[in-house]
Amino acid sequence: MKWIPTVPVLEREKEYDLADRMHVVHFYGTDAELTSQLGGYFAGTLRSGRAAIVVATPAHRATIRTEIARLGVDISTAEEQGRYLALDAEDLMSRFLVGNRLDPSMFRATVGELIEHSGRGGRHVEVFGEMVSLLCDDGQLNAALELESLWNELGEELSFSLVCSYPSASVVGEDRRAFFEEICQLHSDVVGEGSQHELPTMHRASHRAVVEFAADAKSPRAARHFVVQTLGEWGHGELVHDAALVATELCTNAVLHARSAFSVALTCLELSGSVSLRIEVRDHTPLAPRSQGAPFEVAPDHGLGVVSALADEWAIEPLPDGKLTWAKIRGGASDD
């Protein structure tokens, strides 16, 4: 997910300010709050000659269109030019959702084609999607997180900006705190007031950094230095010891077992009174069919046994071109 830059979380923002390849999540309290902001955003998109794709519910599509027109933009002309495309979120999602499972290849074929078509001639494409919100409303939280990840993976291949949205009520409550945290960590910025519901308090910044490493015996040590240096720059020295050990073990597995190049991604999110660090290692060797979640031996004081002992959570997930091993470490808020 190289396309998510290291940027601060935006609190209480009134307007989007998306650079290329940014992925923003908007938690909103009322439909009017969401559609008003989106209408203004896409009016600016179309005025500047860029392309807009709106993937939303019928009610939101209609209101966004009305708001854009109210601001003086000729949507019909933009549609004729192929610069404005409005799609039904549920219909589009049905093309790559089979039962309760997402098909990554069908997502890439379906959504990727739409973005490539809208971006022909070198136009920048700006997307709004609330398919993840529909999954959340249906209680399919893991599928919503997986879809956010698929958007990020598509962002590694294609150039576009993306705004996702969730009603703030959908992430309120202790039972949704982990879900809220995961969503924030999958985005480059967080915006919205959530006027009807109080969101978990967020302080300072959400940071993300990604580095690629070669399939080399020296790479785990280089990755360890990357972790130590990055956490130091972010002011989270209290996490360095455990994070460095976890990253070293995960990267060593990538070199010794996967025998492939790999990437290391660090995402640090500060919530009220706590810090959450997610370490991701992606390699290019598929997960062994017999393993399903435990491809390596987990022995105490060795390899993934160290990861299991130090991390609050960890897992191994299959990817179309390899696998992702991640671990999460939580600590107290920094003193900065």
VMD Tcl script that draws the C-alpha trace (Angstrom):
set ca {
  {0.00 0.00 0.00}
  {2.73 2.45 -0.97}
  {0.21 5.04 -2.06}
  {-0.76 6.09 1.47}
  {1.72 8.85 2.43}
  {2.90 9.77 5.89}
  {0.52 12.61 6.72}
  {-1.32 13.96 9.77}
  {-4.92 13.10 10.47}
  {-7.17 16.08 9.81}
  {-9.62 16.88 12.61}
  {-12.85 18.78 12.04}
  {-12.01 19.66 8.44}
  {-14.71 21.37 6.37}
  {-13.21 20.73 2.95}
  {-11.33 17.91 1.30}
  {-7.86 18.68 0.01}
  {-6.78 15.55 -1.82}
  {-3.43 15.09 -3.47}
  {-2.97 12.34 -6.04}
  {-3.22 8.82 -4.60}
  {-4.72 9.92 -1.29}
  {-7.42 7.85 0.38}
  {-9.61 9.84 2.79}
  {-12.37 8.60 5.08}
  {-15.24 10.91 6.05}
  {-17.23 10.09 9.19}
  {-20.47 12.06 8.98}
  {-23.37 12.75 11.28}
  {-26.09 13.67 8.77}
  {-26.68 13.01 5.08}
  {-26.78 16.76 4.48}
  {-23.29 17.15 5.97}
  {-21.91 14.50 3.64}
  {-23.63 15.45 0.40}
  {-23.02 19.17 0.83}
  {-19.29 18.62 1.19}
  {-19.18 16.13 -1.67}
  {-21.17 18.45 -3.92}
  {-18.70 21.26 -3.37}
  {-15.75 18.93 -3.80}
  {-16.91 17.48 -7.11}
  {-18.01 20.87 -8.42}
  {-14.38 21.91 -8.06}
  {-13.25 18.67 -9.66}
  {-15.35 19.23 -12.77}
  {-14.52 22.94 -13.05}
  {-10.82 22.08 -13.15}
  {-11.22 19.57 -15.98}
  {-10.67 16.51 -13.81}
  {-12.91 13.43 -13.84}
  {-15.32 12.41 -11.07}
  {-16.75 8.99 -10.23}
  {-19.54 8.85 -7.63}
  {-20.40 5.37 -6.30}
  {-23.26 5.92 -3.90}
  {-26.80 5.12 -2.88}
  {-29.61 6.50 -5.09}
  {-30.49 9.19 -2.54}
  {-26.90 10.37 -2.16}
  {-26.27 10.34 -5.92}
  {-29.33 12.52 -6.51}
  {-28.44 15.01 -3.76}
  {-24.79 15.28 -4.82}
  {-25.89 15.92 -8.40}
  {-28.32 18.62 -7.28}
  {-25.63 20.30 -5.18}
  {-23.11 20.28 -8.06}
  {-25.70 21.83 -10.39}
  {-26.62 24.42 -7.73}
  {-22.99 25.52 -7.76}
  {-23.21 26.27 -11.47}
  {-21.55 23.21 -13.01}
  {-23.05 21.73 -16.20}
  {-23.17 18.04 -15.26}
  {-24.75 16.95 -18.55}
  {-21.79 18.29 -20.49}
  {-19.37 16.62 -18.07}
  {-21.22 13.32 -18.60}
  {-21.02 13.69 -22.38}
  {-17.28 14.30 -22.05}
  {-16.90 11.21 -19.90}
  {-15.81 13.29 -16.90}
  {-18.74 12.53 -14.60}
  {-19.91 9.03 -13.84}
  {-22.49 8.16 -11.15}
  {-23.00 4.50 -10.24}
  {-25.17 2.62 -7.77}
  {-22.99 1.37 -4.91}
  {-24.94 -1.83 -4.34}
  {-25.03 -2.71 -8.04}
  {-21.32 -2.13 -8.55}
  {-20.41 -4.13 -5.46}
  {-22.54 -7.07 -6.67}
  {-20.11 -7.48 -9.57}
  {-17.24 -8.54 -7.28}
  {-19.01 -9.67 -4.08}
  {-19.81 -13.39 -4.16}
  {-21.91 -14.29 -1.14}
  {-19.98 -12.71 1.74}
  {-16.60 -12.84 -0.01}
  {-14.91 -10.26 -2.18}
  {-13.21 -11.38 -5.39}
  {-10.00 -9.28 -5.69}
  {-9.52 -10.04 -9.41}
  {-13.10 -9.06 -10.22}
  {-12.71 -5.87 -8.15}
  {-9.59 -4.96 -10.12}
  {-11.25 -5.73 -13.44}
  {-14.48 -3.89 -12.64}
  {-13.35 -0.83 -10.70}
  {-9.97 -0.56 -12.40}
  {-11.63 -0.40 -15.82}
  {-13.90 2.43 -14.67}
  {-10.98 4.48 -13.39}
  {-8.85 3.83 -16.47}
  {-11.73 4.83 -18.74}
  {-12.47 8.01 -16.81}
  {-8.79 8.92 -16.73}
  {-8.13 8.54 -20.44}
  {-6.23 11.42 -21.97}
  {-4.26 11.90 -18.78}
  {-7.16 13.25 -16.70}
  {-6.86 12.92 -12.95}
  {-9.70 10.89 -11.45}
  {-11.37 11.64 -8.12}
  {-13.67 8.98 -6.65}
  {-16.28 8.84 -3.92}
  {-17.37 5.39 -2.78}
  {-19.72 4.21 -0.05}
  {-19.69 0.49 -0.81}
  {-17.70 0.02 2.40}
  {-20.48 1.77 4.29}
  {-23.05 -0.65 2.91}
  {-20.93 -3.58 4.11}
  {-20.60 -1.97 7.52}
  {-24.36 -1.41 7.75}
  {-24.84 -5.09 6.92}
  {-22.52 -6.11 9.76}
  {-19.79 -7.32 7.38}
  {-16.98 -5.45 9.11}
  {-14.15 -7.69 7.91}
  {-15.39 -7.38 4.33}
  {-15.46 -3.59 4.68}
  {-11.84 -3.58 5.87}
  {-10.85 -5.94 3.06}
  {-12.49 -3.66 0.51}
  {-10.57 -0.68 1.90}
  {-7.38 -2.70 1.41}
  {-8.37 -3.57 -2.17}
  {-8.78 0.14 -2.90}
  {-5.28 0.72 -1.52}
  {-3.82 -2.05 -3.67}
  {-5.52 -0.59 -6.74}
  {-3.98 2.74 -5.83}
  {-0.54 1.19 -6.24}
  {-1.35 0.53 -9.92}
  {-3.56 3.46 -10.94}
  {-3.48 7.17 -10.24}
  {-6.63 8.45 -8.51}
  {-7.86 10.03 -5.28}
  {-10.58 8.45 -3.16}
  {-13.05 9.52 -0.48}
  {-14.89 6.81 1.48}
  {-17.61 7.51 4.02}
  {-19.23 5.98 7.08}
  {-22.03 7.33 9.28}
  {-20.31 8.24 12.54}
  {-22.90 6.16 14.40}
  {-21.48 3.04 12.76}
  {-18.13 3.37 14.58}
  {-19.34 4.53 17.99}
  {-19.13 2.22 20.99}
  {-16.49 -0.01 22.54}
  {-17.54 -2.93 20.31}
  {-16.65 -0.83 17.25}
  {-13.50 0.81 18.60}
  {-11.15 -1.72 16.97}
  {-13.04 -1.40 13.70}
  {-12.76 2.40 13.85}
  {-9.05 2.12 14.53}
  {-8.50 -0.24 11.59}
  {-10.41 2.07 9.24}
  {-8.28 5.04 10.25}
  {-5.11 3.05 9.70}
  {-6.18 2.15 6.16}
  {-6.61 5.80 5.17}
  {-4.27 8.72 4.69}
  {-6.62 11.30 6.24}
  {-9.70 11.33 8.48}
  {-12.29 14.10 8.14}
  {-15.80 14.89 9.36}
  {-17.59 16.22 12.38}
  {-19.99 13.39 13.12}
  {-22.39 15.97 14.46}
  {-24.93 13.54 15.93}
  {-22.49 11.13 17.52}
  {-19.23 11.61 19.37}
  {-16.39 9.79 17.67}
  {-13.52 8.32 19.68}
  {-11.18 11.19 20.51}
  {-8.26 11.41 18.12}
  {-5.06 13.29 18.91}
  {-2.21 14.57 16.79}
  {-1.54 12.29 13.86}
  {-1.88 9.04 12.05}
  {1.41 8.23 10.33}
  {2.23 5.72 7.63}
  {5.52 4.81 5.99}
  {6.38 2.01 3.56}
  {9.76 0.72 2.33}
  {10.63 -2.08 -0.11}
  {13.46 -4.54 0.61}
  {15.29 -7.08 -1.54}
  {15.37 -10.83 -0.90}
  {18.71 -10.54 0.83}
  {20.09 -11.80 4.14}
  {20.91 -8.21 5.13}
  {17.38 -6.96 4.58}
  {15.91 -7.89 8.01}
  {18.59 -5.80 9.68}
  {17.91 -2.91 7.29}
  {14.19 -3.23 8.03}
  {14.92 -3.15 11.76}
  {16.82 0.13 11.31}
  {13.89 1.51 9.30}
  {11.50 0.69 12.16}
  {13.74 2.18 14.85}
  {14.43 5.36 12.90}
  {10.81 5.89 11.84}
  {9.36 5.41 15.32}
  {12.00 7.77 16.67}
  {10.96 10.42 14.14}
  {7.32 9.94 15.09}
  {8.11 10.34 18.79}
  {7.23 6.79 19.81}
  {10.44 5.49 21.30}
  {8.43 3.49 23.85}
  {7.39 1.12 21.03}
  {10.82 0.68 19.48}
  {12.02 -2.40 21.36}
  {9.00 -4.62 20.72}
  {8.38 -3.26 17.24}
  {11.97 -3.83 16.16}
  {11.90 -7.44 17.36}
  {8.56 -8.16 15.71}
  {9.61 -6.58 12.41}
  {12.91 -8.49 12.42}
  {11.14 -11.83 12.87}
  {8.56 -11.12 10.17}
  {11.21 -9.96 7.71}
  {13.46 -12.93 8.48}
  {10.55 -15.23 7.63}
  {10.10 -13.40 4.33}
  {13.75 -13.97 3.44}
  {14.15 -17.52 4.73}
  {10.74 -19.02 3.94}
  {9.20 -16.88 1.20}
  {12.57 -16.23 -0.47}
  {11.20 -13.09 -2.08}
  {11.51 -9.36 -1.96}
  {9.19 -7.82 0.59}
  {7.80 -4.52 1.82}
  {7.45 -3.25 5.37}
  {4.65 -0.83 6.23}
  {4.28 0.97 9.56}
  {1.01 2.65 10.52}
  {0.77 4.48 13.83}
  {-2.54 5.81 15.10}
  {-3.05 7.82 18.29}
  {-6.40 7.56 20.00}
  {-7.40 8.92 23.37}
  {-4.90 7.59 25.90}
  {-3.33 4.98 23.64}
  {-1.13 4.40 20.62}
  {-1.59 1.58 18.13}
  {1.18 0.49 15.78}
  {0.47 -1.90 12.91}
  {3.44 -3.61 11.24}
  {2.81 -5.20 7.84}
  {5.21 -7.37 5.86}
  {4.16 -8.35 2.31}
  {6.03 -10.93 0.30}
  {5.43 -12.56 -3.08}
  {5.13 -16.23 -2.11}
  {1.57 -17.59 -1.79}
  {0.29 -18.90 1.51}
  {0.67 -22.68 1.60}
  {-2.80 -24.29 1.14}
  {-2.27 -26.65 4.08}
  {-1.44 -23.80 6.43}
  {-4.39 -21.38 6.23}
  {-3.27 -18.79 8.71}
  {-0.25 -20.56 10.22}
  {2.31 -21.28 7.48}
  {5.24 -21.37 9.87}
  {5.86 -23.17 13.14}
  {5.01 -20.99 16.13}
  {7.52 -22.00 18.78}
  {8.14 -20.17 22.07}
  {11.07 -17.70 22.01}
  {11.64 -18.28 18.31}
  {10.32 -16.89 15.03}
  {6.59 -16.25 15.13}
  {6.59 -17.32 18.77}
  {8.31 -14.00 19.49}
  {5.71 -12.18 17.42}
  {2.89 -13.95 19.24}
  {4.38 -13.05 22.63}
  {4.99 -9.36 21.89}
  {2.05 -8.43 19.66}
  {-1.47 -7.77 20.88}
  {-2.78 -9.24 17.62}
  {-1.23 -10.81 14.55}
  {-2.32 -12.76 11.49}
  {-1.29 -14.02 8.07}
  {-3.55 -13.31 5.11}
  {-3.39 -14.55 1.50}
  {-2.97 -12.03 -1.31}
  {-3.40 -12.51 -5.06}
  {0.39 -12.27 -5.53}
  {1.69 -13.51 -2.18}
  {0.74 -12.96 1.45}
  {0.54 -10.34 4.15}
  {1.74 -10.91 7.72}
  {0.76 -8.22 10.16}
  {1.10 -7.56 13.85}
  {-0.33 -4.88 16.09}
  {1.37 -3.39 19.15}
  {-0.40 -1.04 21.53}
  {1.12 1.33 24.04}
  {0.33 4.40 26.10}
  {0.05 7.84 24.55}
  {3.30 9.71 24.04}
  {4.29 12.60 26.25}
  {4.76 14.99 23.33}
}
mol new
graphics top color blue
foreach p $ca { graphics top sphere $p radius 0.5 }
foreach p [lrange $ca 0 end-1] q [lrange $ca 1 end] { graphics top cylinder $p $q radius 0.2 }
display resetview
